[in-house]
Amino acid sequence: MSGDGYSLAELMCIEAARLMPDEGVAVLGLGLPVLAGALAKCLHHPDLVVCTEVGAIDWRPDPSAVARAPIGIHDLVLNDGAAMTTDMVDVLAALLMGGRVDMGTLTAAQIDRYGNLNTLVIGDYASPERRLAGTGGNTDIACLARRVLVLIPQEPRRWVERADFITSPGYIDGPGGRRRAGLGPQGPNLVVSTMGVYGFDTPDGGETGSCQLVLEAVFPGFEPETVQALVPWPLQVAPEVREVEPPTAEELRTLRRLDPFRHYLAPGRY
């Protein structure tokens, strides 16, 4: 906990919720993105159309009445006030493949310097150290959303120079990587960790620039040098690094109300 009584994981979710767009369509991936999306919808961006891959489209909770965030992307609470409850075909095909998703919000077990995510295996694919839950809609979202926002704790085991397996492509192997893979440009993409906020060094969605992560903001009490010590490659740092605003009392109160059982924010779960 910080000296002000909030955890780094709480600030990660709060900052991610702040950074979501005011309008447009956002598809939430499994895990922390659901909590951040619920906070965004209840507090910061009520007009954002929030969806999950299982078919809940435009969840419209009553901010004063909703008791908790959905537990997972399939929770029936997502039906409350939704514009439409359908299936994966409509979300992954009609919305994502139809080019109608403005932002995908994801998490993962690993992220590398180009923003590639791994949710499948740790170690060699043929003989892995650990098998993970799999891809779900992460691959579709990472490939097809116009922008991607990633929430991932700042831990050496998660931040690797090259993902052991790419389930969710970012800029793949650098400039032109997405085009060579048959994917469209994407961005500006963002990553929020438990220490700061990152953009990417590419002005055109992946054709030029290094396409690598750039530290743009740090949480209160952290310096770029501290973050660099936990990243296994020479980290690019913006010329001016801002400090993320601490949570307001309302943000903390709402976030904790949305996660009353610590389903998302108990240490070890995120």
C-alpha positions in Angstrom: 0.0 0.0 0.0 1.1 3.6 -0.6 1.4 6.1 2.1 -2.0 7.4 1.0 -3.7 4.1 1.5 -4.1 2.7 -2.0 -2.4 -0.2 -3.7 -0.4 0.0 -6.9 -2.9 -2.4 -8.5 -5.7 -0.1 -7.6 -4.0 2.9 -9.2 -3.3 0.7 -12.3 -7.0 0.0 -12.7 -8.0 3.6 -12.0 -5.5 5.1 -14.5 -6.6 2.6 -17.1 -10.2 3.6 -16.6 -9.3 7.3 -16.9 -7.5 6.6 -20.2 -10.4 4.8 -21.9 -12.2 7.0 -24.5 -15.4 9.0 -23.7 -17.2 7.4 -26.7 -16.9 4.6 -29.2 -16.9 0.8 -28.7 -14.5 -1.0 -26.2 -14.2 -4.7 -25.9 -13.0 -5.9 -22.5 -10.8 -8.9 -22.2 -10.8 -11.3 -19.2 -9.4 -10.2 -15.9 -8.4 -6.7 -14.9 -9.8 -5.1 -18.0 -13.3 -6.0 -16.8 -12.8 -4.1 -13.5 -11.2 -1.1 -15.2 -14.0 -1.1 -17.8 -16.7 -1.2 -15.1 -15.0 1.7 -13.3 -14.8 3.7 -16.6 -18.4 3.1 -17.3 -19.6 4.0 -13.8 -17.5 7.0 -13.2 -15.5 8.4 -16.1 -17.0 7.5 -19.4 -20.7 6.7 -19.2 -21.2 7.0 -22.9 -18.5 4.4 -23.8 -20.1 1.3 -25.4 -18.7 -1.6 -23.3 -18.8 -5.2 -24.7 -17.3 -8.6 -23.9 -16.5 -11.3 -26.4 -19.2 -13.6 -25.2 -21.9 -11.4 -26.6 -22.8 -8.7 -24.0 -23.1 -5.5 -26.0 -23.4 -2.0 -24.5 -23.6 -2.8 -20.8 -25.4 0.1 -19.1 -25.2 -0.2 -15.4 -26.8 2.2 -13.0 -23.7 3.7 -11.4 -25.6 4.4 -8.1 -27.1 0.9 -7.9 -24.6 -1.6 -9.4 -23.3 -3.7 -6.5 -20.2 -5.1 -8.2 -18.2 -5.4 -11.4 -18.9 -8.5 -13.5 -16.9 -11.5 -12.4 -15.5 -12.5 -15.7 -16.6 -11.7 -19.3 -19.6 -14.1 -19.0 -21.2 -12.8 -15.8 -25.0 -12.4 -16.1 -24.8 -8.9 -14.5 -23.6 -7.8 -18.0 -27.1 -8.4 -19.2 -28.5 -5.7 -16.9 -29.5 -2.8 -19.1 -27.5 -4.1 -22.0 -28.5 -3.0 -25.5 -28.1 -6.5 -26.8 -27.1 -10.0 -25.4 -26.0 -12.3 -28.2 -23.0 -14.5 -28.8 -19.3 -14.5 -29.8 -20.1 -14.4 -33.5 -21.6 -10.9 -33.2 -18.7 -9.5 -31.1 -15.7 -11.2 -32.7 -17.1 -11.1 -36.3 -19.6 -8.3 -36.7 -17.9 -5.9 -34.3 -14.2 -6.8 -34.5 -13.9 -8.1 -38.0 -16.3 -5.4 -39.2 -13.9 -2.7 -37.9 -16.3 -1.3 -35.4 -14.2 -1.7 -32.2 -12.3 1.5 -31.2 -10.4 0.1 -28.2 -9.6 -3.4 -27.0 -8.5 -3.7 -23.3 -6.4 -6.7 -22.4 -4.0 -8.3 -19.9 -1.5 -11.1 -20.2 1.1 -13.2 -18.6 3.9 -11.6 -20.6 4.6 -8.5 -22.6 7.6 -7.6 -24.7 9.2 -4.5 -26.1 6.9 -4.4 -29.1 3.8 -4.8 -27.1 3.2 -8.5 -28.0 1.3 -10.4 -25.4 1.4 -14.0 -24.3 -1.5 -15.8 -22.6 -0.7 -19.4 -23.7 2.6 -20.9 -22.5 5.7 -20.0 -20.4 8.8 -21.5 -21.9 9.1 -23.5 -25.1 5.8 -24.3 -26.8 6.6 -28.0 -27.3 7.8 -28.5 -23.7 6.5 -25.5 -21.7 7.3 -24.8 -18.1 3.6 -23.9 -17.6 0.5 -23.9 -19.7 -1.8 -20.9 -19.2 -5.5 -20.4 -19.7 -5.2 -19.7 -23.5 -6.1 -17.0 -25.9 -9.9 -16.6 -25.7 -10.7 -13.4 -27.7 -7.3 -11.8 -26.9 -5.9 -12.7 -30.4 -9.0 -11.3 -32.2 -9.0 -8.1 -30.1 -5.2 -7.5 -30.5 -5.4 -8.0 -34.3 -8.5 -6.1 -35.1 -9.3 -3.3 -32.6 -8.2 0.2 -33.7 -6.4 0.7 -30.4 -5.3 -1.5 -27.5 -4.9 -0.7 -23.9 -3.0 -3.3 -21.8 -3.0 -3.6 -18.0 -0.1 -5.7 -16.7 1.8 -5.6 -13.4 5.4 -4.4 -13.5 7.1 -7.7 -12.7 10.3 -9.1 -14.3 8.6 -12.4 -14.9 6.0 -10.6 -17.1 8.1 -8.0 -18.8 10.4 -10.0 -21.2 12.5 -8.9 -24.1 10.7 -11.4 -26.4 7.4 -13.1 -25.5 7.8 -16.9 -25.2 4.7 -17.2 -27.5 2.8 -14.4 -29.2 -0.9 -14.9 -28.8 -1.8 -11.3 -29.1 0.3 -9.3 -31.6 1.4 -5.8 -30.9 3.9 -4.4 -33.4 5.3 -7.9 -33.7 9.0 -7.4 -34.7 9.1 -3.7 -35.3 8.3 -1.3 -38.2 6.2 -2.9 -40.8 5.6 -6.0 -38.7 1.8 -5.7 -38.6 1.6 -5.1 -42.3 3.8 -8.1 -43.1 1.5 -10.2 -41.0 -1.6 -9.0 -42.9 -2.8 -6.7 -40.1 -3.8 -3.1 -40.2 -2.0 -0.2 -38.4 -3.0 0.3 -34.8 -2.8 3.0 -32.2 -2.0 5.0 -30.4 -1.7 2.0 -28.1 -1.1 2.2 -24.3 0.2 0.0 -21.5 -0.6 0.7 -17.8 1.5 -1.1 -15.3 1.8 -0.9 -11.5 4.5 1.7 -11.9 3.6 3.8 -14.9 2.0 4.4 -18.3 3.6 3.6 -21.7 3.0 4.6 -25.2 4.8 3.4 -28.3 7.4 5.0 -30.6 5.4 4.9 -33.8 3.5 7.9 -35.2 1.7 5.9 -37.9 0.5 2.7 -36.2 3.5 0.5 -36.9 5.2 1.6 -40.1 7.9 3.9 -38.8 9.6 4.6 -35.5 11.1 1.8 -33.4 7.6 0.6 -32.5 8.9 -0.1 -28.9 7.4 0.9 -25.6 8.1 4.4 -24.3 7.7 5.3 -20.7 5.4 8.4 -20.6 4.3 8.6 -17.0 5.2 7.2 -13.5 3.2 6.6 -10.4 3.8 8.8 -7.4 7.0 7.9 -5.7 8.6 6.2 -8.7 11.4 7.4 -11.0 12.1 6.2 -14.5 15.3 4.6 -13.3 13.3 2.4 -10.9 11.1 1.2 -13.7 14.1 0.6 -16.0 15.6 -1.7 -13.4 12.6 -4.1 -13.9 12.7 -4.0 -17.7 15.2 -6.3 -19.5 15.9 -4.0 -22.4 17.1 -0.4 -22.7 13.8 1.3 -22.1 12.8 4.4 -24.2 11.7 7.3 -22.0 9.7 10.3 -23.1 11.5 13.7 -23.0 9.0 14.8 -20.3 7.6 12.1 -18.0 4.5 13.2 -16.2 3.4 11.9 -12.7 0.1 10.1 -12.6 -2.5 11.7 -10.4 -3.2 9.7 -7.2 -6.6 8.2 -6.9 -9.4 10.5 -5.7 -11.5 9.4 -2.8 -14.4 8.8 -5.2 -12.3 6.7 -7.5 -11.1 4.5 -4.6 -14.5 4.2 -3.1 -16.1 3.2 -6.4 -13.4 0.8 -7.3 -13.6 -1.0 -4.0 -17.3 -1.1 -4.2 -17.0 -2.8 -7.6 -14.6 -5.4 -6.3 -16.1 -6.2 -2.8 -14.7 -9.8 -2.7 -11.3 -8.8 -3.9 -11.9 -11.1 -6.9 -9.6 -8.9 -9.0 -7.3 -7.0 -6.7 -6.3 -9.6 -4.1 -2.5 -9.9 -4.2 -1.6 -12.9 -6.4 -4.7 -12.7 -8.5 -3.6 -10.0 -10.9 
